[in-house]
Amino acid sequence: MNSKFLNKKRTSSEESSVEDEEEYEVENIVEKKLDVGNKQILYLIKWKGYSEKYNSWEPLSNLTNCLDMVDNFEYSREKEKNKVGKKINKNQSENKNPTSEGKKIAEKKVIITYKKI
């Protein structure tokens, strides 16, 4: 996966003490979650050249230089979700058993999202 960069936003007080914005290279997007309090989606970022203990949750607004990585991450998640859903549907259709009265047993569609570690 091609690595991109993250722009760290700075407040005006930080800007006066630091001349240039720092950019950190993104190695991979590991996971995403919803920050309910701030009503925003956060992405767990693996930084290139740093161990996993330095992974951090970043809002989309900080990922302006690697939106293609975000798109690829979202596409992969959706593809995996659909793959899991199709496997479950296939297994359910193979295991359909009518009750003794000839009625079909109610089925529930279950979709499981696996967290990459």
C-alpha positions in Angstrom: 0.0 0.0 0.0 1.4 3.4 -0.9 2.0 5.6 2.1 0.8 9.2 2.3 1.1 12.0 4.8 -1.0 13.5 7.5 -1.1 17.2 8.1 -1.1 18.0 11.8 -3.2 21.1 12.4 -1.7 23.7 14.7 -3.4 26.5 16.7 -2.3 30.0 16.2 -0.2 29.9 19.4 1.6 26.8 18.1 2.2 28.4 14.7 4.1 31.2 16.3 6.5 28.8 17.9 6.8 26.4 15.0 7.6 27.7 11.5 6.6 24.6 9.5 3.8 22.1 9.8 5.0 18.7 10.6 4.0 15.8 8.4 4.1 12.2 9.4 4.0 9.3 7.0 1.0 7.0 7.2 1.8 3.3 6.8 -1.7 1.9 7.1 -5.2 2.7 8.3 -6.0 0.0 10.8 -9.5 0.6 12.0 -12.2 3.3 12.3 -14.7 4.3 15.0 -17.3 6.9 15.7 -16.5 9.5 18.3 -20.1 10.0 19.6 -19.1 13.0 21.8 -17.6 15.0 18.9 -19.9 13.4 16.2 -17.0 12.5 13.9 -15.4 9.4 12.5 -11.9 8.6 13.7 -9.3 6.4 11.9 -6.7 4.4 13.7 -3.4 5.3 11.9 -0.2 3.1 11.9 2.7 5.5 11.4 5.6 4.6 9.1 8.8 4.1 11.1 7.0 3.9 14.5 5.8 0.9 16.4 2.1 0.1 16.9 2.2 1.7 20.4 2.3 5.1 18.6 -0.8 4.3 16.6 -3.3 7.2 17.0 -6.9 7.9 16.3 -7.2 10.8 13.8 -10.2 12.6 12.4 -10.7 12.7 8.6 -9.8 16.5 8.7 -6.2 15.5 9.6 -5.9 13.0 6.7 -6.2 15.5 3.8 -3.1 14.2 2.1 -4.1 10.5 2.1 -7.7 10.5 1.2 -7.0 7.8 -1.4 -5.9 5.6 1.5 -9.1 6.4 3.4 -11.1 5.5 0.2 -9.2 2.2 -0.2 -9.7 1.4 3.5 -13.5 2.0 3.2 -13.7 0.1 0.0 -11.9 -2.9 1.6 -14.2 -2.8 4.6 -17.3 -2.8 2.5 -16.0 -5.6 0.3 -15.2 -7.7 3.3 -18.6 -7.0 4.9 -20.3 -8.1 1.6 -18.1 -11.2 1.4 -19.0 -12.2 5.0 -22.7 -11.5 4.3 -22.7 -13.7 1.2 -21.1 -16.6 3.1 -23.7 -16.3 5.8 -26.5 -16.2 3.2 -25.0 -19.2 1.3 -24.9 -21.2 4.6 -28.4 -20.2 5.5 -29.8 -21.2 2.1 -28.0 -24.6 2.4 -29.5 -25.2 5.9 -33.1 -24.2 5.2 -35.3 -26.8 7.0 -39.1 -26.5 6.9 -40.9 -27.2 10.1 -43.2 -30.2 10.4 -46.1 -28.0 9.2 -44.3 -27.1 6.0 -43.4 -23.5 7.1 -39.9 -22.1 6.8 -38.0 -21.3 9.9 -37.4 -17.6 10.4 -33.9 -16.6 9.4 -31.8 -13.7 10.6 -29.0 -12.1 8.5 -25.9 -11.6 10.7 -23.0 -9.5 9.5 -19.8 -9.6 11.5 -17.1 -7.0 11.1 -13.6 -8.3 12.1 -11.2 -5.9 13.7 -7.7 -6.1 12.3 -5.1 -6.4 15.0 
